[in-house]
Amino acid sequence: MFNATMLSIAQKINTYEDWRISREQSLALMPDDVEEAMDLLGFANKIRQRYRLRRVNKCESVAVARDMSLEGCGAGCTSLQGKVGGSADLRCADELIQAGAAVAASGGTHFAMVVSGGLSSAAGVETICRAARALRRRTKLVLCVSAERLGEDTARRLKAAGIDRYHLQRHAATQCDSANGAVRGNGDGLVDLEVARAAGLELCCAGLLGAGDTWAQRVDLALALRALDPAAITIRFGAPSDGAQLGQQAAISPMAALACIGLFRFVYPQGDIVVADGWERILGDFRSWVFFAGANGWWVAPERMTSAEQMVLDAALIAELGLINGRTAAARMDESALPRRHLAP
């Protein structure tokens, strides 16, 4: 028997496009055992199929500064090592263009140029804009920028150059006060988001899970991110900020991580749900389950994105699950016109 509460909520989400799950209902989704977790994943998969169809986004990021480390950093992560303090620190536009072209050639759909801290350097802004203009002409990538302290003029320049989306690391689930559903910290980020939105940029907001958070804190994080109305929510799995590599000490099991993805799909059925930072390490043999759990995108480490063998494996996985790479011609077709993948006898 299916969990009756999950079934009822999933039916409402799939029937009424403007219906939104409440905090109380989200708390009731917490699975008590593996059987209920499987129910949650199954319903989340149906919601993904209903709203995000079969298109899968494959994303990669590159640091704008040569001395910046992107290790353990996916979409929306701006707490990186290194600064963009002057032209000597910057990659040239041609390097960014080359990196973006490689992502497109490997089947990527999204390419993010990541800045540590504020994007205040005129040289840095112009470098990103030049790269964006070239990549807009040469590829079909969704172009993204991750930075803090985004000025209005900078946001308008990025949009005019062809940047589609602005990323910001919003919260860790442990910042959520489950007593009242409030989220502490990062108030400046809200200003950045509104500046980006006013310039016409889409928003992608990231949240960190797996740092000893409770189900109630995960619910509050999901609801806080939903309230920002982003185009995408990125789920990062990491450890407390003690300098450890993200994902290395995450206090979360594979099935619990999948349940988190399912929760976010229930909370934000019509947006992109993307997994990043530590998800492969945590899920292990369950990595292909991210789509069944409700995700429709993944951030790929640079070494995997450029590995010919891994590219073939990723493409085979997407095809075997009956999914479609988001940048192919088929992804732009009406869903009803797409061929279904039939099981071999």
N, C-alpha and C positions, 0 to 999 in steps of 0.2 A: 504494500500500500504506500502511495505517496504521502508525504507530509501535507496535511490538509491546509495548514496555514500558508505554506510556501505555494501550494497550488492555487489557492484563492488570490494571493497577491500577484502571482505571475499572470493569471488570467486577466486581472484588472489592467496590468501594465500593457499586455498585448492587445487588449480590446480598446482601451481608451488612451489615445496618444497624449492627452494633456493630464492624465492622472499621475500623481506623484506619491510615492511611498512616504509615510511619516516616520519620525524617529522611533515611535513605539513599535510600528510594524517592522522596521529594520532590526530592532533589537530582538524581535520574535523570530527572525531568520537564523539566529545562532544555532548551528547544528550541535546536537548533543552527542552524536556518534558518527562513525564513518557512513552508515547507511543514510542518515539525514544529510550529511555533507554531499553525498552523491546525488540526492534529490535536489539540493541547492544548485549544484553544478548543472544538472540536466535542465532545470528551469531557466538558469542564466543563459545557457546555450540557446534555448528557444527564444529568449528575449533578444539575444544578439542576432539570431537569424531573422527576427521580425523587423529590427530597426537598422542594423548595420550590415545586413545581408551577408554576402560571402567574401567581401573584399578585405584583404589583409594588408596593413601598412608595415613597411620594413624601414626602420630609421637608423641613421648614424649621425654622430656629431664630430666636429673637429675644433680644436682649440685655436683661437685667433692668435694667441701669443705662443711663441716657440717654447718658452720656459714654463708653460702651464701644463699641469698633469690632468688628464681626463680619466685616470684610472678610477673605476668605481663611480663613474658619473654618467648618468643618462639624461633624458630630457628634463629641463627645468632646474638642473643642478648648477648653482652659481658659486658655491663655496669651494672654489678650486684654489690650487697653489699657483702663484704667479700673478703678475699684474700686466695691464696694458697701459704702461706709463709713458711710452714714447715710441717713435717709429722704429727704433732699433729692436724693440721687443716683438714687433709684429711679423707675422707671416705676410708675404706679399700677396696681392690679389691673385696672381697666377697660381700660387700654391693652393689657395682656397678653391679656385676654379678646378684645378686638377683633382683635388680631393672630392669635390662634388661630382665631377664627371665620372670618377671611379665608382662612387656610390650608385649613380644612375646605371652604369654599365653592369653592375653586379645585381641589379634588380631592386635596388632601394627605391623607396617612394618619398622619404622625407630626409632632408639634410639640414642640420643645425650648426650654426657658427656660434661658438660659446666664448663668452667674455667673462673673466673673473672680476667681480665687482662692477663699478659703473663704467658705462661706455662714454667717457668724457673726452677722450682723445679725438681731435679732428681727423688725424691720420687714420685712426682705427675705424671711425665711421665711414670715411671715404673708401678704405680698403674693403670693408664689408659690402658697401653699396656697389663698388665696381665688380666685385665677384658675383653679387646677386644679379646685376644686369646681364652679365655674360651667361650665367647659368640659366637665367630665364629664357634667353634666346636659344640655348643649346640643349636644354633638357626639359622634362616634364615634372621635375622634382617639386615637392612642396618645400619652400625655403623658409628656414626658421632662424631666429636669433634668441640666444639666452644671455641676459645681462641684467644688472640692477641699475637703479637710479636712472631710469629712462626719461630723457627730456622730451618735451613736446616737439621741438624742431627735429631732433634725432629720429623720433618715431615717424614723423611725416617723411623724412628723407628715406628711411628704410622701406616704408610702404611704397614710395614712388620708384625706388630702385628694383622692386619686385619681391621683397620679403613678404611672405604670407602670414607668418605666425610668430607670436612672441611667447617664450617659455619663462616660467618663474617657479622656483622651488617655494611652495607655500608653507607647508607644515609637516611636522612629524606627528603621528597619531598620539604620541605621548604628551604632546602639547595640549591635547583636548581635555577640557574639564568635564568629565562625564556627569558631574552633578547637575550641570545646567546646560550642557551642550555647547558651551562657549569654547573658542579656540584662542589661545594666548599667543602673542608675539607676531612679528613680521608685519606690522602695520604699514611700513613704507612700501611693502610689496603691493598693497592694494592700490596705492597711488600709481605705481608703475603700470599695473593692469589697466586702470582707467585711462591713463595716457595712451597706452597701446591701443585700447579699444576705440578711443576717440579718433585715432589716426587711421582706423580701418583695418587694424591687424587682428587676426584671430588669436585666441588665447589658448595656451596649454598650461595647466597647473599641475604640479607634481606633489605627491605626498609620500611620506616615508612610513613604512610598516615593518613589523618584525623586530622592534626594539623593546620588547617587553610590554607592548600595548595590550589592552583588554579589548573584547569585542565591542563594548560600549564606546571606547575611544576610537575604534575603527569606524563605527557608525557615524560618530560626530565628525570625524575627518571627512568621510565621504559626503556628508550633508553640507559641510562648510565649503568644500570644493564645488559641489553642485550649485550652491548659492552664487558662485562667481560666474556661472553660465559660460564655461569655457567650451571651445570646440573639442578639446581632448583633455582627459585626465590621465596622467602617468603615475603608475604605482611603482615605487622603488622599495626594495627590500634591503634593509641594512641593520647595522648595529648602533648602539649608542655612540654619540660623538666623542669617542675617546682616542681617535686617530686610527682605529682599526679599519681595515678595508671593508667597504660596504658588502654586506652579504656574508662576510666571513663568520660573524658571531651572531647572526640573526636568530633570535629566540623564537623560531616559528618552524613548524613541520611542513612538509610538502602539501599535505592535505589541507592544513590550516591556511597556507598561502593561497591555494586554489579557492578555498572558501572566501577569502578576502576579495579575490577577483570577482567571484560570483556576487558578493554583496555590492560591490561598486557597480556592477551591471544592473542590478535591481534598482539601485539608487539613481543611476544616470543612464537610462536605457538607450537614449538616442544619440549619445556622444561617443567619441572614440575613447576606448579604454586600452591603454598601452602599458606593457610591462617593461621594466628597466632595472638596472643595477641589482645584481645578485639573484635574479629570478632563475637563471639556468643552474647556478650552483645549488640553490635551495631545492628546486624541483627535481633535479637529476633526471632519472628515467621518466618522470612525469612531465617533462618540459613541453611535450606536444599537447598536453591537456589544457594549456593556457587558453586556447580558442574554445574548447568545450566548456571552460569555466566562464566564458563571456568576454574575454579580451579579443580585440580585432587588430592589434598591432604589437610589435616588439622592437626594442632597441637592441641593435646588434653591435658587438664589440668590433673595432676596426679590423683586428686580425681575422675574425670570422667573415666579415663582409668581403674581404679581399682573397679569401681562401677558395680556390676553384672547387675543391672537393666539398667544402661546407656549403657553397652556393648550390651545388647539385643536390645535396642532402636536404637543404631548406626548401628548394623548389619541389622536390619529390614529396616532402612532408605536406606542403600546402596542397599539392595536387591530390594526394592520397586522402586528405580530409575533405575533398570536394570544395576547397577554397580557391580564391583567385588573387594573384598579386595585384595590388591596388593601382599599379601604373600601367598595366597592360590594356590593350584595346578592349578586351573582354570586360574589364572592370568598368568601362564607361557605357556598356550596354545595359538595357533594361533587364532587371533581374529575371523576368519571365522569359526572356529570350535566351538566357544562358543554359547550356546543356547541363543536365544533372549527371553526377558521377554514379554509375551503377556498380553494385558489388559483383565481383566475379563469383561464379558458382563454386 
